[in-house]
Amino acid sequence: MDTRPLLIFIGSLVGLTAPAVATAQCSPAPEAKTIWGGNMHPINREAKPVKSIHGTAQDQLGAPLANVLVEVYDHPELMATDPSAPPKGQTRIAACMTNSTGTFSLNAPPGQYEIRVSKSDEWDVSSVLVAVRSSAKPSKKGIVVTMKLGT
């Protein structure tokens, strides 16, 4: 039995699907919810608009953090005015878990967003307020979100 056509077909499928998986950089987390641990909720604002929501979650020493829940919420102004957990009136539009290198990449149309990261009860929840603009310059580094252990 000649298996060459079958092997070529399987090879073609792998070649077609690999780039889509590589661009995700994090695992989907449709059911996961913010873990309100620690005792603080630092909120930072990205200085410049971004073209896409991608980056790295890290600890205070700069080490990447795996298995961090990264959520994107609309209406970031609600978090900026009332950082109580969780703010009413926000809708989560995307979520994923960081990979082993702490990276994440999520799609969002142009607009204003809160990126909220959480890990477990002992870690503080951190947020970054961002503006996504299609006209913004692409960034290789992306958004760096630093997490702290609660005290």
Buried (B, 14 or more C-beta within 10 A) or exposed (E): EEEEEEEEEEEEEEEEEEEEEEEBBBEEBEEBEBBEBBEEBBBBEBEEBBBBBBBBBBBEEEEBBEBBBBBBBBBBBBBBEEBEEBBEEBEBBBBBBBBEEBBBBBEBEEBEBBBBBBBEEEBBBBBBBBBBEEEBEEBEEBBBBBBBEBE
